[in-house]
């Protein structure tokens, strides 16, 4: 039994000292590859987030709205239209409402100009005044013009 223990420990020590004191083996073969840039194609894709809403239970699709409220298809590019810049509405998306049951206070989640805000009634964000917040709609005013935005 003792010679077997000596043999096993000898093998372990040989492997240990061999890894520390031996010269490492490096790969000496060089691989050169020529890449033809004209063969590289642009990779394009479209993410379709068509999944079940975990809160409402059904599948929902959002419509993207342009600055004048006209629905457009979601493709890779946005269509631009010539609109007077002084009366141009910012892009406003209503994401939902949070309601405190104890105080009956409502807080809406609005996306104005690409930034999300938690707003309450009579708040002003980017020139947009929040008039009222409901479950599926929010009433807003921008430069004396009123609109109702739906979820």
N, C-alpha and C positions, 0 to 999 in steps of 0.2 A: 504494500500500500504506500509506503514511504517513497519508493522510487517513482511511482506514478504521480505523487504530489510534486516531487522535485521536477519531473518532466513537464508538467503543466505550468508551474511557476516559471520555469526556465523559458518556455515558449512565450509566455506573457511578457517577461522582461526583455526578451530578444525583440519582440515586436515593438515594445515601448521605446527602447533605446535606438532601435533601427529607424524609427520614424523621426526621432530628434536629431540624430547625428549623421544621417545619410544625406547625400545631395539629392535634391528633388528632381523628378523627371518632368521636364516641360515639353510641351508639344512644339516641335520644330518645323512642322509643315505649315506653310502659309497658303491660305485660300484667297484667291483674288477673283472677285466677281465684278463684271461690268454690268451696270444697270442702265438700260435704255430708257431715258426719261419720256420719250414719245410713246412708249407702250403703257405707261402708267395712266390709268383712267380715273377720273374724278368719281369718288364714291358718294352717291346721293341716297338718302333714305327719308322716310316719312314716318313719324311716330303717330300711331292712331291709338289714343287713349280711350278705347271703347270698352270699358269694363264696368262691372256692377257697382253702383254707389253703395257703400257699406251702411249708410244711414237711411237712405230712402228705399233701398232694396231693388230698384230697377236700374236699367241702363239709361244713362242720360248723355245727351250730346250738347255741347255748348256751341253757341253761335258767336263768332267773333264779329264785333261791330266796329265800323270805321268811325271816324270823328263826326260824321254827319248822321250816324244812326242807321245806315244802310248795311244789312247783313252781307257778308262776303264769304266766299269759300276759303277754307284754310288751305292754302297751298304754300309753296316755298316762298312766294313773293307777295307783297301787298300791293294792291292797286292804289295809285295815288291820283287824287283829283285836285283840281284847282279850286280852292275854297278861300273865301276871304279870311285872312288870318286874324282880323280883329274880332270876328264873331265865331271863330272856330271853337267848337266844344272840345275839351280834352277827352281822351278815351276813358270812359267810366264803365267798370264791370262790377256788378253787385254779386258778392260771393255768399252772403247769408247774414243771419242775425243771431245774436246771443241775447237771451232774455233772463233776467234775474227774477225768479218767482216770488221772492220775498218783497221786493220793492217795485216790481212791475217796470223796471228800467230796461230799455232796449239799447243794445249796442250793435251797430251794423259793421260788416267787413266790406270795405270798398277798395277797389283797385283804381286809382286815379293816376293816369299818365305812367303806368307801369310800376307804381309803388302801392303797397297795401297799407291801409289805415284802418284803425278801429275808431269809429265815429259814433256820435250820438246826435240827436236832433239839434239843429241850429249851429252845428260845427261848420267851419269854412276850411276847405282844403283846396289849394290851387285855384281859388276863385269860385269853386263849386260849393254852394250852400246846401246842407242836408235839411230838407223840410220835414219829412216824416219817414219812419222806418217800419215796414211791415214784414210779415213772414217771407213772402215771395217777391215783394217790390220795395223800391225806395224812391221817394219823390225828391228831386233835386232842382236847384235853380242855378243858372249861370248867366250873368249879365241880363237880368230881367226876363229870361226865357226859362220856362219850367219844362221838365221831362220826367217821365216815370220809367225807371230802369227795372227790368225783371231779371230774375235769377236765371 
